[in-house]
Amino acid sequence: MIFLNGDNNLEGYAIDDFLEISKSNIDTSVANILVQFDRISGYDTRYGNWTDTKRFYVTKDMTPDSSNAIMDCGELNMGDKNILSDFVKWGIENYSADHFALIIWDHGNSWYKNKSMEIKDISNDETSDSSIGIGNGELRSALRNVYNQYGIKPDILGIDCCISQTITLSAEVQPYVNYIIASEDFESVFGWEYTTPLNYLFENSGDITPKDLGKKICSSYYDVYLSSPTEMNWNTLSLLDMSQFNAFLDNFDILTDKFIQFSALGQKETVINILDNYSLLNNQSNSDLGKFLNDISVNPLFMDDVRLCANNALNAYNNFVSTTVGSYFHTFLDRIEATGLTIYYGNESSYGDSIFSNSHNWDNFLFGDHYEDPYKIYPNPTTGNFTLSGLLRGDEVNIYTVSGSLLYSFNKFHTMDKEIDLSKYANGIYFVVINSTDNGIVYRKIAKIK
């Protein structure tokens, strides 16, 4: 099912992709190709220059003439979540299949505010001046509506739109799709290359997995738009295996908690600066997540426990991102190999409305005030051992009696948490003095009891 929104300045490219689809060796005994196509006046006059919305059951070499449509829907708002879910429901009710793929074709801008675009969405319908939102739950609602009625979720959700492969979008649709294909940066105005993956589907009589088809879509896009040095500005495409998403999030949440702890030590900017190192020029305040995790996992600025958490998250990330092709612009002169997914790290408060923010701690790291108590001691009082939490490289810890005698001194820490044993010392009050390059001299008290 292809939600082909040409109701904007991409109308001519939408026509070209329709023809690219019908050019494939279509075998309707193997798969049905359903297209809901919306057009507009003023951009392309081919094939009758009709300007409303029509549904097509695509056959070999079909053209998008009105006479070939199986349904004339009048003027529909393709930027309406309900129009999207109605199309999917129509396909499910009228054309049975073992597997479903839904592709949304149009402009895209993910959820956030781009440098030159104000929309936070996909599928921009120019006639209705409307689009389907991401962070406000509209796309999620459309997919959930279908799932709740039929118990069916697309095996592949394809976003043939620019800069949509974000962790925010993944979290929005995670319960309702099996795989996502999208680009973390810009896509070609020509859209995906459709003929090759469709031929692959038909040549194998449909006996392939959704993951196989997703990989073929990515590789054919690379072959057409990314393999030639003259076409490298068409950037990226990736396939996400949503069955691995929760495992990744579990590991990423642990790492995020470390970042919050790190921020309490006045080191938030250290993390932000690393995100900046892998940000997308065309994708404001978004960073390539895999590159970021890899940097943290080997960066000597961080303690061993932080690097270990980052490495665990990176391994889970690599299971989650099944296939990635292309590279993105970091600056006008610098390209970075893409790893498949971006994460937002700006200061726009509406980010907190998204499912990802509501369910996880990343926005707490971005927007939270973490400076109240950078070093924590627990348990306090203690019968022997206690943990000093929040240590940075270069910190020196000294423990004194109330009379000023030095009992303990240590300055080589490999983790942010250090367990200290007072069991051999007398009960009473002790002073913990942390001499920190970043935080100055910090004093804490610990009580040892029976």
C-alpha positions, 0 to 999 in steps of 0.5 A, spaced: 500 500 500 502 506 497 500 513 500 502 517 494 501 524 496 503 528 490 498 534 492 504 539 492 510 541 488 513 533 488 507 532 483 511 530 477 516 526 481 510 522 484 508 521 477 515 518 475 514 513 481 508 511 479 511 509 473 517 506 476 512 501 480 508 499 474 514 498 470 516 492 475 514 485 473 508 485 476 504 478 478 498 479 481 498 472 484 504 474 488 502 481 491 497 486 490 500 493 489 495 499 491 496 506 490 492 512 493 494 518 489 493 525 490 494 530 485 494 538 485 494 543 479 500 547 477 506 543 477 505 537 472 500 536 467 501 529 464 496 523 464 489 528 464 492 533 469 486 531 474 487 534 481 483 530 486 484 523 489 484 516 486 485 509 488 489 504 483 490 497 483 497 497 479 498 492 474 504 491 469 505 498 465 499 502 468 499 509 467 496 514 472 490 516 468 483 517 471 480 511 466 485 506 470 483 508 477 478 503 481 476 508 485 475 516 485 475 519 492 474 526 490 479 531 493 481 528 500 486 531 505 492 526 505 495 530 511 489 527 515 491 521 519 484 519 518 485 519 511 491 514 512 488 509 516 482 509 512 486 507 506 489 502 510 483 499 512 480 499 505 486 495 503 486 490 508 478 489 507 478 488 500 485 485 498 487 479 503 495 478 504 500 474 508 504 480 509 502 488 508 507 494 507 505 501 508 509 506 504 508 514 505 510 518 500 511 525 500 515 531 504 518 529 511 521 533 516 520 528 522 517 532 528 522 537 530 523 544 527 528 545 521 532 551 520 528 552 514 521 549 515 516 549 520 512 543 520 513 537 524 510 532 520 510 528 514 505 527 508 504 535 506 497 536 503 498 543 499 491 544 497 488 542 505 494 546 508 495 540 512 500 534 514 500 528 519 504 530 525 509 525 528 511 528 535 503 530 537 501 522 536 497 523 529 501 518 525 501 513 531 493 514 532 493 512 524 496 506 525 493 504 532 486 505 529 488 500 524 491 495 529 485 496 534 480 494 529 484 488 525 489 486 529 494 487 523 500 491 523 504 493 517 510 488 516 514 494 513 512 502 514 516 505 509 517 513 510 519 515 503 520 522 505 526 526 508 529 526 515 524 521 518 528 516 521 529 518 528 528 515 535 522 519 536 518 516 530 520 509 532 518 510 539 511 513 536 510 507 532 513 501 535 507 497 537 504 497 530 509 496 525 515 490 524 520 494 520 521 501 519 525 504 512 526 511 512 532 516 511 535 520 517 537 525 512 535 528 506 532 523 500 532 524 493 526 528 490 525 522 485 524 518 491 526 510 492 528 506 487 521 501 486 522 497 480 528 493 483 525 491 489 519 489 486 522 485 481 526 481 487 519 480 490 515 477 484 521 473 481 521 470 488 514 469 488 513 472 494 517 467 498 522 472 502 521 475 508 519 483 510 527 484 512 529 481 505 525 486 502 527 492 506 534 490 505 533 490 497 529 497 498 535 500 501 541 496 497 537 499 490 536 506 493 544 506 494 545 503 487 541 508 484 542 514 488 548 513 492 554 509 489 555 515 484 560 520 487 556 525 483 549 523 487 552 523 494 547 529 496 542 524 496 544 521 503 541 516 507 536 510 508 536 505 513 532 499 515 530 498 523 528 491 526 522 493 531 523 487 535 529 489 537 527 496 539 525 495 547 532 491 548 536 497 545 531 502 549 533 498 556 540 499 555 540 506 552 536 508 558 541 505 563 546 510 559 542 516 560 541 515 567 549 515 567 549 522 563 544 525 568 549 523 573 554 526 569 550 532 568 550 533 576 557 534 576 557 540 571 559 536 565 552 536 561 556 540 556 561 534 555 555 530 552 552 535 548 559 537 545 560 530 543 553 530 540 555 536 536 560 532 533 555 528 529 550 532 528 546 533 521 547 539 517 540 539 514 537 536 521 538 541 526 540 539 533 539 532 531 545 527 531 547 520 528 545 516 534 550 510 532 556 515 532 555 518 538 554 511 542 561 509 539 564 515 541 562 515 548 564 507 548 571 509 547 572 516 550 577 517 555 573 523 558 568 518 561 569 512 566 569 505 565 562 504 567 559 509 563 563 507 557 561 500 558 554 502 558 555 506 552 558 499 549 552 495 551 547 500 548 551 500 541 551 493 541 543 493 542 543 499 537 547 494 532 541 489 532 536 494 532 539 497 525 538 492 520 541 495 514 544 502 513 546 506 506 549 512 505 552 518 509 550 525 511 553 532 511 556 534 518 558 541 515 558 543 507 565 540 506 564 534 511 561 527 510 560 522 515 558 515 514 551 514 517 549 509 522 541 509 521 538 513 526 538 520 529 536 523 536 534 530 538 538 534 543 536 541 542 532 545 547 525 545 544 520 544 550 515 541 545 519 535 545 517 533 551 510 531 548 513 525 544 512 518 546 519 517 547 520 523 552 514 521 556 516 514 557 524 515 557 529 519 561 532 523 555 528 529 555 530 529 563 537 529 561 536 535 556 531 539 560 532 537 567 536 541 573 541 536 575 546 541 579 543 540 586 547 535 589 553 532 584 556 527 589 551 522 593 553 518 599 549 512 601 547 508 605 548 514 610 549 512 616 553 505 614 555 499 618 561 499 614 561 499 607 558 506 603 558 508 596 560 515 593 557 516 587 558 521 581 566 521 581 569 524 575 576 523 572 581 527 576 577 527 583 581 526 589 577 523 595 580 524 602 576 521 609 578 525 615 576 523 622 573 529 626 580 531 629 583 532 622 586 525 622 587 522 614 584 515 614 583 514 607 586 517 600 584 515 593 585 519 586 584 513 581 577 512 579 575 508 573 567 508 575 563 514 577 561 510 583 566 508 588 565 503 594 569 505 601 570 500 607 569 503 614 568 497 617 575 497 621 574 504 624 570 506 630 563 508 630 562 516 629 562 521 624 567 522 618 568 527 613 569 526 606 573 531 602 572 531 594 577 535 591 575 536 584 578 540 578 571 541 575 567 542 582 572 545 587 572 542 594 566 538 596 565 536 603 560 530 605 559 527 612 558 520 613 556 516 620 558 509 622 554 506 626 553 499 629 
